[in-house]
Amino acid sequence: MMRQNYAIRWVLLAGLSVPLLQGCAAVAVGAAAVGVSSATDPRTLGTQLDDQAIEMKANAKVGNDNQLKDYRIRVVSYGKQVLLVGQVDSEAQRARAEDVISDTNGIERVFNQIRLASKAGIATQASDTWISSRVRMKLIADDQVDATDVKVVTENGEVFLLGIVDDAEAERAVDIARNIDGVQKVVKVFSRAR
């Protein structure tokens, strides 16, 4: 009887451990992907971490603000340059979003691209994701611009390009994005490569 209980415990332990080990594998693969991404990013590792912290803090501030929490507003940071995108009902709310994040540590400049429009629906958000993916794939396939230097954000059919590039790369990236089906407008938010 004691051996049966011992065997049952081992089977249960093994059965419960498999999902945990799969989670470890996913974390390891994810960490490797982040490591590769960090290595190819033109920003220093410190700037990448600063950008992540800026995004987390600023998005939390917008999400916790009683006047803004019901709107679709996203904060994206690249090289401490912050892009605000989304939709609100009034110019006052648009200005408020910028005010709410303005004291976030590390922000050097804010590009407020929030539009006065109704909230983008699920179909529009799915289309935006598809557009961003297509732009990224075209950038990867292109030999005139380094895709790792360009971050693509699409909101309501508008493509925002962030990154650290020279003038020729910026124009090529804009040309690529402009020629993707569904893109209504392309906005450059680039920093110049040194």
Secondary structure as UniProt FT lines:
FT   HELIX           2..40
FT   HELIX           45..64
FT   TURN            66..70
FT   STRAND          72..78
FT   TURN            79..80
FT   STRAND          81..88
FT   HELIX           91..101
FT   TURN            102..103
FT   TURN            105..106
FT   STRAND          109..116
FT   HELIX           122..141
FT   HELIX           147..149
FT   STRAND          150..155
FT   TURN            156..157
FT   STRAND          158..165
FT   HELIX           167..178
FT   TURN            181..182
FT   STRAND          185..192
//
